[in-house]
């Protein structure tokens, strides 16, 4: 075995390692940006619900903890 063959092996291993780290970070960035996009785009406006204190839970109707649609 020649000396040049063993010298390129650590360089190739480092390159593969850095490519894997970069790909992992890119995947993390894409996944998080998709979650932020979905959270922003699917924000519902006022929806029909039982007012606070009106739902007992026994009849299958629950009230919101605090409604953002209640007039002030």
C-alpha positions as CSV (number, residue, x, y, z in Angstrom):
1,X,0.0,0.0,0.0
2,X,1.3,3.4,-0.9
3,X,1.6,6.4,1.5
4,X,-0.7,8.5,-0.7
5,X,-3.6,6.1,-0.4
6,X,-3.7,6.4,3.4
7,X,-3.3,10.2,3.4
8,X,-6.5,10.8,1.4
9,X,-8.7,8.6,3.6
10,X,-8.9,11.1,6.5
11,X,-9.6,14.0,4.1
12,X,-12.4,12.0,2.4
13,X,-13.9,11.1,5.9
14,X,-13.9,14.7,7.0
15,X,-15.6,15.8,3.7
16,X,-18.3,13.2,4.2
17,X,-18.7,14.2,7.8
18,X,-19.1,17.9,7.0
19,X,-21.5,17.1,4.1
20,X,-23.6,15.0,6.5
21,X,-23.6,17.8,9.1
22,X,-24.5,20.4,6.5
23,X,-27.3,18.2,5.1
24,X,-28.7,17.7,8.6
25,X,-28.7,21.4,9.3
26,X,-30.4,22.1,6.0
27,X,-33.0,19.5,6.8
28,X,-33.6,21.1,10.2
29,X,-33.9,24.5,8.6
30,X,-36.4,23.3,6.0
31,X,-38.5,21.5,8.5
32,X,-38.7,24.4,10.9
33,X,-39.5,26.9,8.2
34,X,-42.3,24.6,7.0
35,X,-43.7,24.5,10.6
36,X,-43.6,28.3,10.9
37,X,-45.3,28.6,7.5
38,X,-48.1,26.2,8.4
39,X,-48.6,27.9,11.8
40,X,-48.9,31.3,10.2
41,X,-51.1,30.3,7.2
42,X,-53.5,28.1,9.2
43,X,-54.2,30.6,12.0
44,X,-58.0,30.5,12.2
45,X,-60.1,33.5,12.7
46,X,-63.0,33.4,15.1
47,X,-64.7,30.0,15.2
48,X,-68.1,29.1,16.7
49,X,-67.7,27.9,20.2
50,X,-69.4,27.9,23.6
51,X,-68.8,31.1,25.6
52,X,-66.6,30.8,28.7
53,X,-68.5,29.2,31.6
54,X,-71.4,28.0,29.4
55,X,-70.1,24.5,28.6
56,X,-70.2,21.8,31.3
57,X,-68.2,19.2,29.5
58,X,-70.8,16.6,30.4
59,X,-72.9,17.4,27.3
60,X,-69.9,17.2,25.0
61,X,-69.5,21.0,24.7
62,X,-66.5,22.7,26.0
63,X,-65.8,26.4,26.2
64,X,-62.6,28.2,25.2
65,X,-60.2,29.2,28.0
66,X,-60.1,32.7,26.7
67,X,-61.7,33.8,23.4
68,X,-59.9,36.2,21.1
69,X,-63.2,36.9,19.4
70,X,-65.1,38.2,22.4
71,X,-65.9,41.9,22.0
72,X,-64.3,44.1,24.7
